[in-house]
Amino acid sequence: MSPEQAAAAAMVAEARQRGLELTGPNGLLKLFTKNVLETALNEEMTEHLGHEKHRAERGRDSTNVRNGARKKTVLSDAAGEVEIEVPRDRESTFEPQIVKKRQRRLTDVDEIVLSLYAKGMTTGEISAHFAEIYGASVSKETISRITDKVVAEMQDWASRPLDAVYAAVFIDAIVVKVRDGQVANRPFYAAIGVTVDGRKDVLGLWAGSGGEGAKFWMSVLVDLKNRGVKDVFFLVCDGLKGLPEVVEQVWPAAIVQTCIIHLIRNSFRLTSRKYTDALKRDLKAMYEAPNATAAEAALQELDDKWSTQYPALVRLWRNAWTEFVPFLDYDVEIRKMICSTNAIESLNARYRRAVRARGHFPTEQAALKCLYLVTRSLDPTGTGRARWTMRWKPVLNAFAITFGDRWPDAETY
């Protein structure tokens, strides 16, 4: 065993001989935490005074010495509430570091609270969790204060500089209930970018008003541009009316691609279930067509076959055709990744889970704080960035060839 393992084994053996439990109110873990903290505090006092207890040198300039200790209860994530004795000095100049003055919670406790909050637990549920698991009393107000600490961090994150070029940007909005005088549905906008080195980056969160609209998306895209985004190859959305014109004003070279999954899903909503198999074949002929000309022929066949019975179905595809066909001009690898908003739908599913647990939020900032903590929990660095594994590598190779003249690196492909 390593020295650390041997020391731990000796402590466990001694605890068993003395009849101590490993956990619980008077268990070994709490006693160990207490001893470690008090030992560290006493070492800090020794360093502060420059001498051990009762070993002050004669004739020294300072008259400051130890002056007893005061009791203090701190909350630990591993041992719950732990009562410790904090040493004092006569001149009250001692500033402890491991447990600072007025600090009642050890750092890891705050991280646990933020993690549980991000996973959808309410402040009341987190308070009950600490009481049940750790035997510690943490009020809902304390938990709210802990989560409020991330507001400044959230503002820095929302204004951070972004990459100059993104291979694709996926945008979508979710509806959240916010109490502003009365409870009302509010759209909250999110955008995910795929960098040219294959990373997924949550670009930001924005609170809107009313329904989801292209006008507000204009302010979102302008914000991204002001933060450094100069070019986007593809912008993938759910077919919002008026969005292509907005995108053209911000990034003229960007290609707007509507989500094929949304089109297919809406098609089945307009038709009877008994025609599902036949409709699947007809739709597949369009979105798996080798080129735009073949897709146009498949659309005409859809019109001839279904327009009498389901005119709204054909109109749905014709209205979305301009934003549907762009991906057919590109490599199969590119098609697979830009034909749907699944990349952001998985993020929205996390958001909805956290929102559903709370019902509604008292303010817009409370809702943004919750969504930001969910985003933060996806990435250990707290920036909302994560690798997209190997799925994007073949796609990026195709992007590098297709958009070689707009690729940000010095090399040409």
C-alpha positions in Angstrom: 0.0 0.0 0.0 1.0 3.6 -0.5 1.8 5.7 2.6 -1.7 7.4 2.2 -3.5 4.0 2.0 -1.5 2.6 5.0 -2.4 5.7 7.1 -6.1 5.4 6.1 -6.1 1.6 6.9 -4.6 2.3 10.4 -7.3 4.9 11.1 -10.1 2.6 10.1 -8.7 -0.2 12.2 -8.4 2.1 15.2 -11.9 3.4 14.7 -13.3 -0.1 14.7 -11.3 -1.0 17.9 -12.9 2.1 19.6 -16.3 1.2 18.3 -16.6 4.2 16.1 -18.8 4.2 12.9 -17.2 5.2 9.7 -20.0 7.6 8.9 -22.8 9.3 10.8 -23.0 12.1 13.4 -20.0 10.9 15.4 -18.3 8.8 12.8 -14.7 8.5 11.7 -15.3 10.7 8.6 -16.5 13.6 10.6 -13.8 13.2 13.2 -11.2 13.0 10.5 -12.5 16.1 8.8 -12.5 18.0 12.1 -8.9 16.9 12.9 -7.6 17.8 9.4 -9.2 21.3 9.5 -8.0 22.1 13.0 -4.4 20.8 12.3 -4.3 23.0 9.2 -5.6 26.0 11.1 -3.0 25.5 13.8 -0.2 25.3 11.2 -1.5 28.5 9.7 -1.4 30.2 13.1 2.2 28.9 13.6 3.2 30.4 10.3 1.4 33.7 11.1 3.1 34.1 14.5 6.5 32.6 13.6 6.7 30.1 16.5 5.0 27.0 17.9 2.7 27.1 20.9 4.5 28.1 24.1 7.8 28.4 22.1 8.1 32.2 21.5 11.7 33.4 21.4 12.7 35.8 24.2 13.5 39.4 23.1 11.4 39.2 19.9 9.8 42.4 18.6 6.2 41.2 18.4 4.1 40.5 21.5 1.4 38.7 19.6 0.7 35.2 20.8 -2.1 32.6 20.7 -5.2 33.5 22.6 -7.4 30.4 22.8 -9.9 29.3 20.2 -13.5 29.8 19.2 -16.0 27.2 18.1 -17.3 27.3 14.6 -19.6 25.0 12.6 -18.9 24.5 8.9 -20.7 22.5 6.4 -18.8 19.8 4.5 -20.1 17.9 1.5 -18.6 14.6 2.8 -19.3 14.8 6.5 -22.2 17.3 6.9 -22.0 19.8 9.8 -18.6 19.7 11.5 -17.8 21.7 14.7 -14.2 22.9 14.7 -12.1 25.1 17.0 -10.5 28.0 15.2 -7.3 29.4 17.0 -7.2 33.1 17.8 -4.3 35.5 18.3 -4.2 38.4 20.9 -4.0 41.1 18.3 -6.7 39.6 16.0 -4.5 39.8 12.9 -4.8 36.1 12.0 -6.6 35.5 8.7 -7.2 31.8 8.2 -7.2 30.5 4.7 -8.5 26.9 4.7 -11.6 28.1 6.5 -11.8 31.9 6.1 -13.5 34.3 8.5 -17.3 34.2 8.1 -17.1 31.2 5.9 -19.6 28.5 6.8 -19.5 26.2 3.9 -16.5 24.4 2.4 -16.0 25.1 -1.3 -17.2 21.7 -2.5 -20.6 22.3 -0.9 -21.3 25.2 -3.3 -20.3 23.1 -6.2 -22.7 20.3 -5.2 -25.5 22.9 -4.8 -24.9 24.3 -8.3 -24.7 20.8 -9.8 -28.0 19.7 -8.2 -29.6 22.9 -9.2 -28.4 22.4 -12.8 -29.9 18.9 -12.8 -33.4 20.2 -12.2 -33.7 20.1 -8.4 -35.5 23.1 -6.8 -34.0 25.0 -3.8 -36.4 23.2 -1.5 -35.4 19.8 -2.8 -31.7 20.6 -2.4 -32.3 21.7 1.2 -34.2 18.4 1.9 -31.4 16.5 0.2 -28.7 17.9 2.5 -30.8 17.2 5.5 -31.4 13.6 4.5 -28.0 12.7 3.2 -25.6 14.8 5.4 -27.8 15.6 8.4 -27.1 19.3 7.7 -29.5 22.2 7.7 -29.2 24.4 4.6 -32.0 26.9 4.1 -33.6 27.6 0.7 -32.4 31.2 1.0 -28.8 30.0 1.5 -29.1 27.8 -1.6 -30.5 30.8 -3.6 -27.5 32.9 -2.5 -25.1 30.2 -3.6 -26.7 30.0 -7.1 -26.8 33.8 -7.3 -23.0 33.8 -7.2 -22.9 32.6 -10.8 -24.7 35.7 -12.2 -21.5 37.7 -12.7 -19.9 34.6 -14.2 -22.9 34.2 -16.5 -22.6 37.8 -17.7 -18.8 37.3 -18.5 -19.7 34.1 -20.3 -22.4 35.8 -22.4 -20.1 38.5 -23.5 -16.9 36.5 -24.2 -15.2 36.7 -27.6 -16.0 34.0 -30.1 -14.2 32.3 -33.0 -14.1 34.2 -36.3 -15.4 31.2 -38.3 -17.9 28.5 -37.5 -18.6 25.5 -39.8 -22.2 25.4 -38.7 -24.5 27.2 -36.2 -27.6 25.6 -34.9 -30.3 27.9 -33.5 -33.6 27.2 -31.6 -35.8 28.6 -28.9 -37.6 27.1 -25.9 -40.6 28.5 -24.1 -40.3 29.2 -20.3 -42.9 30.4 -17.9 -41.9 33.6 -16.2 -43.9 35.5 -13.6 -43.7 39.2 -14.5 -46.9 40.5 -12.9 -48.6 37.4 -14.1 -47.2 34.1 -15.4 -46.6 34.2 -19.2 -44.7 32.1 -21.8 -41.4 33.7 -22.8 -39.1 32.5 -25.5 -35.4 31.9 -24.5 -33.0 31.6 -27.5 -30.0 29.4 -27.7 -27.3 28.9 -30.3 -24.7 26.2 -30.7 -21.7 26.6 -33.0 -19.4 23.9 -34.4 -15.8 25.2 -34.6 -13.5 24.4 -37.5 -11.5 22.0 -35.2 -14.6 20.0 -34.4 -15.8 21.4 -31.0 -19.3 22.1 -29.9 -19.7 25.6 -28.4 -22.8 27.0 -26.8 -22.5 30.5 -28.0 -25.1 32.1 -25.8 -28.5 32.4 -24.2 -30.9 35.3 -24.8 -34.3 36.1 -23.2 -37.0 37.3 -25.7 -40.6 38.5 -25.3 -43.7 37.4 -27.1 -43.4 34.5 -29.6 -40.3 33.3 -31.4 -39.6 35.7 -34.3 -37.1 36.5 -36.9 -36.9 40.1 -35.6 -35.4 39.0 -32.3 -33.1 36.5 -34.1 -31.7 39.5 -35.9 -30.5 41.0 -32.5 -29.0 37.6 -31.5 -27.0 37.2 -34.8 -25.8 40.8 -34.5 -24.6 40.1 -31.0 -22.7 37.0 -32.2 -21.2 39.1 -35.0 -20.2 41.9 -32.5 -18.4 39.2 -30.4 -16.2 38.2 -33.3 -18.1 35.8 -35.6 -17.2 37.0 -39.1 -18.4 34.0 -41.1 -20.7 31.0 -40.8 -20.9 28.3 -43.5 -24.3 26.9 -42.6 -27.0 28.2 -40.2 -29.5 25.4 -39.4 -32.9 26.3 -38.0 -36.5 24.9 -37.8 -37.8 26.8 -40.8 -38.7 30.1 -39.1 -40.3 32.6 -41.6 -38.2 35.6 -42.5 -35.0 34.2 -41.0 -33.1 33.8 -44.3 -33.4 37.6 -45.0 -32.1 38.3 -41.5 -29.1 35.9 -41.9 -28.2 37.5 -45.3 -27.9 40.9 -43.6 -25.5 39.6 -41.0 -23.5 36.9 -42.9 -24.1 37.3 -46.6 -22.3 34.1 -47.6 -24.0 31.9 -45.0 -26.4 29.2 -46.2 -29.7 28.8 -44.3 -30.7 25.2 -44.0 -34.1 24.2 -42.6 -34.4 21.2 -40.3 -35.5 18.1 -42.4 -36.7 16.4 -39.2 -39.1 19.2 -38.5 -40.5 19.0 -42.0 -41.0 15.3 -41.8 -42.6 15.5 -38.3 -45.0 18.2 -39.4 -45.9 16.2 -42.5 -47.1 13.3 -40.4 -49.1 15.6 -38.3 -51.1 16.6 -41.4 -51.8 13.1 -42.6 -53.7 10.0 -41.4 -51.6 7.3 -39.7 -52.7 4.6 -42.2 -50.8 6.4 -44.9 -47.5 6.6 -42.9 -45.6 3.9 -44.8 -46.5 5.3 -48.2 -45.7 8.8 -47.1 -42.3 7.7 -45.7 -41.3 6.4 -49.2 -42.4 9.6 -50.9 -40.7 11.9 -48.5 -37.5 9.8 -48.5 -37.3 10.2 -52.3 -36.9 14.0 -51.7 -34.5 14.2 -48.8 -32.3 11.4 -50.1 -32.3 12.6 -53.7 -28.8 12.8 -55.4 -29.4 16.4 -56.4 -31.9 19.3 -56.4 -33.3 18.3 -59.8 -34.2 14.8 -58.6 -35.7 16.2 -55.5 -37.8 18.6 -57.6 -39.1 15.6 -59.5 -40.0 13.8 -56.3 -41.8 16.9 -55.0 -43.9 16.9 -58.2 -44.8 13.3 -57.7 -45.8 14.1 -54.1 -48.0 16.9 -55.4 -49.6 14.6 -58.0 -50.3 11.9 -55.4 -51.3 13.8 -52.3 -52.4 17.3 -53.3 -56.1 16.4 -53.6 -56.3 14.6 -50.3 -53.7 16.7 -48.3 -53.1 20.0 -50.0 -51.5 21.5 -46.8 -48.8 18.8 -46.9 -47.7 19.8 -50.4 -47.9 23.5 -49.5 -45.7 22.8 -46.4 -42.9 21.5 -48.6 -43.2 24.1 -51.3 -43.0 26.9 -48.7 -39.9 25.4 -47.2 -38.3 24.4 -50.5 -35.8 27.3 -50.8 -34.3 26.5 -47.4 -34.7 22.7 -47.9 -32.6 22.1 -51.0 -29.2 23.7 -50.2 -27.8 20.6 -48.4 -28.5 18.4 -51.5 -25.5 20.2 -53.3 -23.0 18.9 -50.8 -21.1 15.8 -49.8 -23.0 13.0 -48.0 -21.0 13.6 -44.8 -22.1 17.2 -44.8 -25.7 16.3 -45.5 -25.8 14.0 -42.4 -24.8 16.7 -40.0 -26.7 19.8 -41.3 -30.0 18.2 -42.2 -31.5 18.5 -38.7 -31.3 20.6 -35.5 -30.6 17.5 -33.4 -27.4 19.0 -32.1 -29.4 21.7 -30.3 -32.5 19.6 -29.6 -30.4 17.5 -27.2 -29.4 20.7 -25.3 -33.0 21.8 -25.3 -34.0 18.5 -23.7 -31.7 19.3 -20.8 -33.1 22.8 -20.5 -36.7 21.5 -20.5 -36.0 18.9 -17.8 -34.6 21.6 -15.5 -37.5 24.1 -16.4 -40.2 21.4 -15.9 -39.0 20.8 -12.3 -39.6 24.4 -11.4 -42.9 25.1 -13.2 -42.2 28.8 -13.6 -39.5 31.4 -12.6 -40.0 34.6 -10.6 -37.8 36.7 -12.9 -36.1 36.6 -16.3 -32.7 36.5 -14.6 -33.7 33.5 -12.5 -34.7 31.6 -15.7 -31.4 32.6 -17.4 -29.4 31.5 -14.3 -31.1 28.1 -14.4 -30.4 27.6 -18.2 -26.8 28.8 -17.7 -26.1 26.4 -14.9 -27.4 23.5 -17.1 -25.0 24.7 -19.9 -22.2 25.0 -17.4 -22.8 21.4 -16.1 -22.2 20.0 -19.6 -18.6 21.0 -19.6 -16.2 20.7 -16.6 -14.4 23.9 -17.6 -17.6 25.8 -17.1 -17.6 27.4 -20.6 -20.1 25.2 -22.3 -17.6 23.8 -24.8 -17.1 20.1 -25.5 -15.7 17.9 -28.2 -18.2 16.3 -30.6 -16.2 13.1 -30.6 -15.2 11.7 -34.0 -18.5 12.3 -35.8 -17.5 15.7 -37.0 -14.0 14.8 -38.3 -15.2 13.4 -41.7 -17.6 16.3 -42.0 -14.8 18.9 -41.3 -12.7 17.3 -44.0 -15.5 17.8 -46.5 -16.0 21.4 -45.2 -12.3 22.1 -45.6 -12.4 21.1 -49.3 -15.8 22.7 -50.1 -15.1 26.0 -48.3 -11.3 26.1 -48.8 -11.4 29.8 -49.8 -13.2 30.7 -46.6 -11.3 28.4 -44.2 -9.6 30.5 -41.4 -6.2 28.7 -41.4 -3.4 29.7 -43.7 -3.4 26.3 -45.5 -5.5 25.7 -48.5 -7.2 22.3 -49.1 
